[in-house]
Amino acid sequence: MREIVDLNCDMGEGFGHWVLGDAPEDKIMEIISSANIAAGFHAGDANSIDRVVQLAQVHGVGLGAHPGYADLRGFGRRYIRTDPAELINDVIYQVGAIREFGRRYGVTLQHIKLHGALYMEAATNEDLSQLLVDSLQVTSPNALLFCMGPSKTYSAAKRAGHPVIREFFADRNYDNSGSIVFARKVGRPDANQIAAKCVKACKTGKVTTVEGDEIEINFESICFHSDTPGALEMGRAIRKGLTENGIRIATAGEIAATL
């Protein structure tokens, strides 16, 4: 049984006057222990980054950079064929933005988590994952790398001895390979069912796949998405379900220190 877990959420995913999702960011911050902040390429801008970093500081939430493809129109959920070296430059650029706003408010960058299609591409692309980890070893050696486990990203991080956190996706489905079923649009889930799924994963280390089978799942953090309809209700249900079952919620940094 997993007795301690991080609860993370993607945040700041709008830009200018555009806001994605129906959940107030300050209310989400009351629920989570780590925040993945959009860094401007798939969503977010300087003002949204500034706002959400301040919220993370106020609520004591772990600060994370959430870099993605340069794809505002597609919200970073479309695969874009790009040279891996260019993608890594984009990642470093975006991480730097979140790090600097963190410094402005005295908050250290806790983690890095790729977004959407870029996250999924790295999970299966060994060359991209290796280049990512090699670059982070130089630019962000102490920043946790969030990824799926198993994945090429996780394997590359473990080989290099880079600190890594595996995720369980509350509001996404899994297939028998252990991969999440990628979706560009997600309907409004049943909050209680999502909470029960998370509690089951913590207690048994298993998840039911779309094929109807039970597979083992290893993780240190649970992710839900702020753009999922009903995100606030879902997040509250997850937190309530975990705590009522004796599962403590802590930042990824605190959990990594015990690994």
ROLUMMAR-313305 format. One record per residue (C-alpha): chain; residue in one letter; x, y, z; residue number from 1. Coordinates in pm, 1 decimal, padded with zeros to 6 digits. Example, Ala and Ser with C-alpha at 12.3 -4.5 7.8 and 13.67 -1.06 7.14 Angstrom:
[A,A,[01230.0,-00450.0,00780.0],1]
[A,S,[01367.0,-00106.0,00714.0],2]
//
This chain:
[A,M,[00000.0,00000.0,00000.0],1]
[A,R,[00122.9,00349.1,-00083.8],2]
[A,E,[00088.5,00551.6,00237.3],3]
[A,I,[00217.1,00883.1,00101.2],4]
[A,V,[00157.4,01040.2,-00239.3],5]
[A,D,[00201.3,01369.8,-00421.5],6]
[A,L,[-00107.0,01525.8,-00584.0],7]
[A,N,[-00025.9,01738.6,-00886.8],8]
[A,C,[-00226.2,01944.9,-01134.7],9]
[A,D,[-00152.5,02136.5,-01456.1],10]
[A,M,[-00205.5,02508.6,-01392.7],11]
[A,G,[-00206.1,02847.0,-01568.3],12]
[A,E,[-00331.3,02703.2,-01894.9],13]
[A,G,[-00471.3,03012.3,-02060.0],14]
[A,F,[-00319.4,03326.5,-02208.5],15]
[A,G,[-00424.5,03689.3,-02232.3],16]
[A,H,[-00802.0,03702.2,-02179.6],17]
[A,W,[-00842.3,03331.8,-02257.4],18]
[A,V,[-00894.6,03092.6,-01968.0],19]
[A,L,[-00910.7,02715.1,-02009.5],20]
[A,G,[-01108.9,02509.7,-01758.9],21]
[A,D,[-01379.0,02595.8,-01509.7],22]
[A,A,[-01183.3,02556.4,-01184.3],23]
[A,P,[-01059.5,02865.7,-00991.8],24]
[A,E,[-00681.8,02838.5,-00962.1],25]
[A,D,[-00672.6,02950.2,-00598.5],26]
[A,K,[-00916.7,02674.3,-00503.4],27]
[A,I,[-00715.5,02411.6,-00691.3],28]
[A,M,[-00403.4,02524.3,-00503.7],29]
[A,E,[-00578.0,02442.9,-00175.1],30]
[A,I,[-00607.1,02079.2,-00285.9],31]
[A,I,[-00275.2,01992.3,-00449.5],32]
[A,S,[00083.2,01954.2,-00331.1],33]
[A,S,[00261.1,02019.0,-00664.8],34]
[A,A,[00171.3,02249.9,-00956.0],35]
[A,N,[00279.4,02212.9,-01320.8],36]
[A,I,[00275.8,02566.2,-01461.7],37]
[A,A,[00226.8,02625.2,-01835.4],38]
[A,A,[00536.1,02804.1,-01964.3],39]
[A,G,[00403.7,02990.3,-02266.7],40]
[A,F,[00434.2,02753.8,-02562.7],41]
[A,H,[00115.9,02542.5,-02541.0],42]
[A,A,[-00053.2,02783.9,-02298.2],43]
[A,G,[00037.1,03050.9,-02045.0],44]
[A,D,[00207.0,03387.5,-02069.6],45]
[A,A,[00422.3,03607.2,-01846.2],46]
[A,N,[00124.4,03737.1,-01648.9],47]
[A,S,[-00033.4,03397.5,-01590.5],48]
[A,I,[00302.3,03252.9,-01484.7],49]
[A,D,[00349.9,03538.2,-01239.3],50]
[A,R,[00001.2,03487.7,-01095.0],51]
[A,V,[00021.2,03111.1,-01053.9],52]
[A,V,[00374.2,03113.1,-00910.5],53]
[A,Q,[00253.4,03356.1,-00644.5],54]
[A,L,[-00034.9,03121.1,-00563.8],55]
[A,A,[00207.0,02829.6,-00530.6],56]
[A,Q,[00418.7,03034.7,-00291.7],57]
[A,V,[00119.1,03132.5,-00076.4],58]
[A,H,[-00009.6,02774.8,-00052.1],59]
[A,G,[00327.3,02603.5,-00009.1],60]
[A,V,[00281.1,02402.4,-00327.9],61]
[A,G,[00581.6,02251.9,-00511.1],62]
[A,L,[00671.6,02460.3,-00817.2],63]
[A,G,[00692.1,02280.5,-01149.9],64]
[A,A,[00764.5,02385.8,-01508.1],65]
[A,H,[00526.3,02242.6,-01769.6],66]
[A,P,[00691.9,02288.6,-02111.6],67]
[A,G,[00519.5,02173.8,-02428.2],68]
[A,Y,[00521.3,02196.9,-02805.0],69]
[A,A,[00493.2,02547.0,-02954.0],70]
[A,D,[00124.9,02488.5,-03029.5],71]
[A,L,[-00115.8,02742.8,-02879.9],72]
[A,R,[-00386.7,02658.5,-03132.4],73]
[A,G,[-00373.0,02285.7,-03055.6],74]
[A,F,[-00300.1,02328.0,-02683.6],75]
[A,G,[00014.8,02121.2,-02723.4],76]
[A,R,[-00183.3,01804.3,-02784.9],77]
[A,R,[-00077.2,01759.6,-03146.3],78]
[A,Y,[00243.7,01579.5,-03240.8],79]
[A,I,[00480.8,01815.3,-03422.1],80]
[A,R,[00773.9,01658.2,-03603.2],81]
[A,T,[01075.2,01854.8,-03482.6],82]
[A,D,[01445.3,01789.0,-03445.6],83]
[A,P,[01507.4,01661.6,-03088.7],84]
[A,A,[01778.3,01922.6,-03029.2],85]
[A,E,[01530.9,02200.7,-03113.1],86]
[A,L,[01274.0,02050.2,-02878.0],87]
[A,I,[01524.7,02039.9,-02593.8],88]
[A,N,[01610.3,02405.7,-02656.2],89]
[A,D,[01238.8,02484.3,-02630.8],90]
[A,V,[01218.3,02291.4,-02302.6],91]
[A,I,[01518.8,02472.1,-02150.9],92]
[A,Y,[01374.4,02807.3,-02258.3],93]
[A,Q,[01039.9,02734.0,-02092.6],94]
[A,V,[01191.3,02590.5,-01775.2],95]
[A,G,[01398.1,02905.9,-01741.8],96]
[A,A,[01085.9,03121.0,-01746.3],97]
[A,I,[00924.7,02932.1,-01458.7],98]
[A,R,[01250.9,02921.6,-01262.7],99]
[A,E,[01296.8,03299.2,-01285.8],100]
[A,F,[00943.8,03378.0,-01169.3],101]
[A,G,[01001.3,03133.9,-00884.7],102]
[A,R,[01314.2,03322.7,-00785.4],103]
[A,R,[01113.2,03642.6,-00787.6],104]
[A,Y,[00897.0,03504.8,-00507.3],105]
[A,G,[01159.1,03297.7,-00327.3],106]
[A,V,[01032.8,02962.1,-00456.6],107]
[A,T,[01274.9,02694.8,-00579.9],108]
[A,L,[01188.8,02498.6,-00892.6],109]
[A,Q,[01086.0,02155.4,-00765.0],110]
[A,H,[01015.1,01965.9,-01086.6],111]
[A,I,[00978.8,01955.8,-01462.8],112]
[A,K,[00695.9,01781.1,-01642.9],113]
[A,L,[00655.1,01778.6,-02019.0],114]
[A,H,[00307.5,01857.5,-02147.6],115]
[A,G,[00062.8,01667.4,-02363.1],116]
[A,A,[00191.2,01531.7,-02692.4],117]
[A,L,[00550.6,01614.2,-02600.8],118]
[A,Y,[00518.7,01410.3,-02279.6],119]
[A,M,[00379.5,01119.2,-02478.8],120]
[A,E,[00646.6,01148.6,-02749.2],121]
[A,A,[00928.5,01142.2,-02494.8],122]
[A,A,[00773.1,00839.8,-02324.6],123]
[A,T,[00836.2,00628.4,-02636.3],124]
[A,N,[01131.2,00814.4,-02793.6],125]
[A,E,[01460.1,00697.0,-02642.6],126]
[A,D,[01677.1,00953.8,-02821.5],127]
[A,L,[01457.8,01244.9,-02713.2],128]
[A,S,[01439.4,01119.5,-02354.7],129]
[A,Q,[01814.5,01068.3,-02334.6],130]
[A,L,[01882.9,01416.1,-02471.6],131]
[A,L,[01630.8,01561.5,-02227.1],132]
[A,V,[01791.7,01393.2,-01927.9],133]
[A,D,[02145.5,01480.6,-02043.0],134]
[A,S,[02043.2,01846.3,-02071.1],135]
[A,L,[01866.5,01854.6,-01735.2],136]
[A,Q,[02172.6,01702.0,-01569.3],137]
[A,V,[02352.8,02023.3,-01666.0],138]
[A,T,[02080.3,02287.3,-01634.9],139]
[A,S,[01850.3,02149.3,-01362.8],140]
[A,P,[02031.1,01863.8,-01185.7],141]
[A,N,[01819.8,01887.6,-00870.5],142]
[A,A,[01481.6,01928.5,-01037.5],143]
[A,L,[01263.1,01618.6,-01029.5],144]
[A,L,[01155.5,01487.8,-01368.8],145]
[A,F,[00789.3,01379.1,-01378.5],146]
[A,C,[00708.3,01100.2,-01623.8],147]
[A,M,[00521.7,00775.6,-01676.9],148]
[A,G,[00665.1,00453.2,-01547.9],149]
[A,P,[00751.0,00246.7,-01740.4],150]
[A,S,[00866.5,00481.5,-02016.8],151]
[A,K,[01181.5,00570.8,-02208.6],152]
[A,T,[01194.4,00890.7,-02002.0],153]
[A,Y,[01192.9,00700.1,-01674.4],154]
[A,S,[01460.1,00457.5,-01795.5],155]
[A,A,[01688.0,00740.0,-01912.8],156]
[A,A,[01652.2,00923.9,-01581.3],157]
[A,K,[01728.1,00612.4,-01377.0],158]
[A,R,[02038.2,00532.7,-01585.5],159]
[A,A,[02170.8,00883.9,-01529.2],160]
[A,G,[02079.9,00892.9,-01162.0],161]
[A,H,[01855.7,01192.7,-01223.9],162]
[A,P,[01578.2,01237.8,-00965.0],163]
[A,V,[01250.9,01113.6,-01111.0],164]
[A,I,[00886.4,01082.7,-01006.6],165]
[A,R,[00637.4,00849.8,-01174.6],166]
[A,E,[00280.1,00962.0,-01225.2],167]
[A,F,[-00061.7,00800.9,-01204.1],168]
[A,F,[-00325.9,00978.1,-01413.5],169]
[A,A,[-00654.5,01009.9,-01228.7],170]
[A,D,[-00865.6,01144.7,-01515.0],171]
[A,R,[-00714.0,00943.1,-01800.5],172]
[A,N,[-00766.5,00579.6,-01901.1],173]
[A,Y,[-00495.0,00314.6,-01928.7],174]
[A,D,[-00447.0,00037.0,-02182.2],175]
[A,N,[-00290.2,-00302.9,-02123.6],176]
[A,S,[00058.1,-00173.3,-02213.0],177]
[A,G,[00047.8,00058.8,-01911.9],178]
[A,S,[00023.5,00368.3,-02131.9],179]
[A,I,[-00245.2,00629.6,-02093.4],180]
[A,V,[-00504.7,00652.4,-02368.9],181]
[A,F,[-00432.6,00991.7,-02521.1],182]
[A,A,[-00734.0,01221.7,-02564.2],183]
[A,R,[-00752.8,01575.5,-02700.3],184]
[A,K,[-01094.7,01632.5,-02546.8],185]
[A,V,[-01215.7,01485.9,-02218.1],186]
[A,G,[-01573.3,01475.7,-02089.4],187]
[A,R,[-01686.0,01544.2,-01733.7],188]
[A,P,[-01594.4,01239.5,-01522.0],189]
[A,D,[-01770.6,01109.0,-01211.6],190]
[A,A,[-01566.1,01260.2,-00928.3],191]
[A,N,[-01636.5,00976.5,-00686.2],192]
[A,Q,[-01537.9,00712.5,-00941.4],193]
[A,I,[-01210.8,00895.4,-01007.0],194]
[A,A,[-01141.8,00914.3,-00632.2],195]
[A,A,[-01212.2,00541.3,-00593.8],196]
[A,K,[-00973.4,00468.5,-00883.1],197]
[A,C,[-00696.7,00662.8,-00706.3],198]
[A,V,[-00757.5,00495.2,-00370.6],199]
[A,K,[-00751.7,00153.2,-00539.0],200]
[A,A,[-00423.3,00234.0,-00713.4],201]
[A,C,[-00265.1,00338.8,-00383.3],202]
[A,K,[-00396.3,00039.3,-00190.6],203]
[A,T,[-00344.1,-00235.6,-00447.0],204]
[A,G,[-00096.6,-00092.9,-00699.7],205]
[A,K,[-00338.7,-00180.2,-00979.0],206]
[A,V,[-00564.2,-00007.1,-01231.7],207]
[A,T,[-00837.8,-00139.5,-01459.7],208]
[A,T,[-00758.1,-00089.8,-01828.4],209]
[A,V,[-00989.6,-00000.9,-02116.2],210]
[A,E,[-00963.0,-00366.4,-02218.3],211]
[A,G,[-01109.4,-00463.8,-01880.7],212]
[A,D,[-00794.3,-00617.9,-01734.4],213]
[A,E,[-00606.9,-00537.3,-01413.9],214]
[A,I,[-00246.1,-00425.0,-01450.4],215]
[A,E,[00016.5,-00318.2,-01199.4],216]
[A,I,[00096.3,00052.2,-01179.7],217]
[A,N,[00390.7,00209.8,-00996.8],218]
[A,F,[00383.5,00578.2,-00906.3],219]
[A,E,[00472.3,00841.6,-00649.3],220]
[A,S,[00238.4,01118.3,-00770.5],221]
[A,I,[-00124.1,01140.0,-00882.5],222]
[A,C,[-00212.9,01386.8,-01158.5],223]
[A,F,[-00544.8,01543.2,-01246.7],224]
[A,H,[-00596.3,01818.2,-01504.4],225]
[A,S,[-00741.6,02162.7,-01434.9],226]
[A,D,[-00894.8,02175.4,-01785.4],227]
[A,T,[-01099.5,01859.3,-01723.3],228]
[A,P,[-01464.1,01965.2,-01672.6],229]
[A,G,[-01547.5,01956.2,-01302.1],230]
[A,A,[-01178.3,01961.2,-01204.0],231]
[A,L,[-01236.4,02127.4,-00867.1],232]
[A,E,[-01499.1,01874.6,-00760.9],233]
[A,M,[-01277.5,01592.9,-00885.5],234]
[A,G,[-00969.9,01720.6,-00703.1],235]
[A,R,[-01158.8,01757.7,-00378.2],236]
[A,A,[-01300.2,01405.5,-00412.1],237]
[A,I,[-00952.3,01262.2,-00474.7],238]
[A,R,[-00803.3,01440.0,-00173.9],239]
[A,K,[-01093.1,01335.8,00049.9],240]
[A,G,[-01074.8,00974.3,-00066.0],241]
[A,L,[-00701.1,00953.3,-00007.9],242]
[A,T,[-00697.9,01112.9,00335.5],243]
[A,E,[-00998.2,00912.9,00456.8],244]
[A,N,[-00805.8,00596.8,00366.4],245]
[A,G,[-00495.5,00695.5,00558.4],246]
[A,I,[-00294.2,00809.5,00256.5],247]
[A,R,[-00099.1,01126.9,00329.9],248]
[A,I,[-00051.8,01392.8,00062.1],249]
[A,A,[00293.6,01554.2,00044.3],250]
[A,T,[00502.3,01742.2,-00210.2],251]
[A,A,[00700.1,01544.6,-00464.2],252]
[A,G,[01016.8,01685.7,-00312.4],253]
[A,E,[00931.2,01540.5,00027.3],254]
[A,I,[00849.9,01203.2,-00124.8],255]
[A,A,[01166.2,01197.0,-00338.0],256]
[A,A,[01374.7,01244.7,-00023.5],257]
[A,T,[01244.9,00908.5,00102.2],258]
[A,L,[01317.6,00710.6,-00216.9],259]
//
